Amino acid sequence: MQSRPDFWSDQAKGQRVVGELKLIRSFTEPVQRVERLQADIDACLELAKEFGESEVLADLERLGPELAREIEALDLRVLLGEPHDGDNAFVSINAGAGGVDACDWARMLLRMYLAWAKAKGFEVEEVELASESEGGIRSATIEVRGPLAFGYLKAETGVHRLVRISPFDSQARRHTAFASVDVTPELEDEAEIEVKEADLEVETMRSGGAGGQHVNKTESAVRMRHLPSGIVVRCETQRSQHKNREVALKMIKAKLLALQVAARDKEMAALYGQKGEVAFGSQIRSYVLHPYQMVKDHRTEHETGNIHAVLDGKIDSFIEAWLRQRSQKAKSATT
């Protein structure tokens, strides 16, 4: 299909088709790997009957755990079947209570998600970045593109809490900082969310992000507010104001969809509808560097002492624990 001369004549359509093919392969390839491993194990068992178990024992010891891992991964794929799970994702990070420590914490979270996305083979594009002069960032939004990006990252929505000896405190005291993470899908079919032009308030400004002299001389950055809901987004990384406006509108629609989903989902409503203050008592996960080292998710009770690995992007176990808990709650609600 992609070899057809006219395939890329419509870039947007071509990218959608490629994305759909990647999503399909993300489901079919794990099944094929399980089938191949099972066939190899069956062949080893047949050889064992003819030549003895000792001849195939080493192969079975290798294939057995590998098959178990693939089945577990396939089982996780099954949990990612909700609407929009296959979509790309917008990830917004905002510093909360904690002053400059919170801004530094927001920067650390951004680094964590960038490392996670890179390990997954996802593409990432910066949408907006507001730096803090004393250190860290006040806010950032990135777009993560790849199969099931939203399905995985939706588990990260909520307030994240950091406890450590502050590098900004001359007396080396322990500080607590907070940052919120908001994850929304990039809608493939934007028609499902209607936004009236009269409901939008749009401001333009000079971009403070990447782009060199061009963005510093033109008002290409866009700040968009949806008046009925109060949702505000900012996009500054595209070179043209038109493109930034287009991305900002996509983000508005994605957040409106999240509000609609929240109205039907009590757990998500607690995150989207009533987020409250990004401070004590509202966190979904705590990252403690002092007086001990531990990351604990307060929704699932999943925890690990290897906090540096987590901050380097190894968050899959937390995502999986949340997805499995959510699936169990859904099953319990229907029985």
C-alpha positions, 0 to 999 in steps of 0.5 A: 500500500505504501509503495503506491505512487500516490500514497503520500500525496495526502500527507495527513491521510498517509500518516493516519494509515501508517498509524492504523497499521502500526496499531494493528501490528501491535496486537497481531505481532504478539499473537504471532510470537506466542504462536511461534514459541508454542510451536517451538515448545511442541516441537521440543516435546516431540523430540524429547519423546524420540531422543530423550528429555536431556536433548531438549532441556536447555531449549525448554528452559529458555522457551518456557519463560520467554513464552510466559513473558509474551503471554503476559504482554499479550494479556496486557494488550487486552486491557487496552481496548477502550475507545481512544486507547490506540490514539496518540497522546498529549501529556501536560505537566504543570508545577504545583505547590512547592515553589522552585522545587515544584518547577524542578520536579515538573522538569524531572517528570518531563524527563521521565516521560521522554525517557519512557517514550524513547524506550517504547519507540514512540515519537515525541514532539514538544507542543509548549514549554514554559521555563522557570528562571530559577530552575525547572519548568512551570509547564510543558506539553508534549505529543507522544505518537505511537500505537496505544500511547494514550492507552498506556499514558492515561494511567499517569493522569493526576498529581505526583508528589516528590519528597527530597532534600532540596538542592535549592535550600542552603540549609539542606532541609527536606522539601515536598513538591507537587506537579500535575500530569494531564493526559488526553488523546489526540482525536483521529475523528475530531468531528465527535467533539464540536467546538463553536468558534464563538466559544473560543478566546484566542491570544497570540504572542511571541514564542519562547520555545525552539525555532531560532530567530523566526519565532522570536520575531513573529507572534506565532504562539497561540493561547486558546481558552474555551470559554464555557469550560474554562479550559486553557491551552498553549501551543508555541512550537510550530513555526506558523500561527495557523499550525499552532492554532490547529494543534491548540484546537486539537488539545481543547477537543481532547480535554473536552472529550476527557470531561465527557468521559469523566462524567461517565466514569467516577474514577476519572471524574475524581481526576478531571472533574475535581482535581482540586489543588495540586498539593497535599492529599491529592497525589496519586503517586509519591516519589520519596528520595529522603529519608528512604527511597521509594515510589508508591502508587496510592491507587494500586499500592504498587511500589518499588525502592528503585526510584532512580530507575523510575525517574529514568523512565521505567514506569511500566509496572505502575501503568500495568498495575493501574490497568489491571486494577481498573479492569478488575473494578470494571468486571466487579461492577458488571457482576 
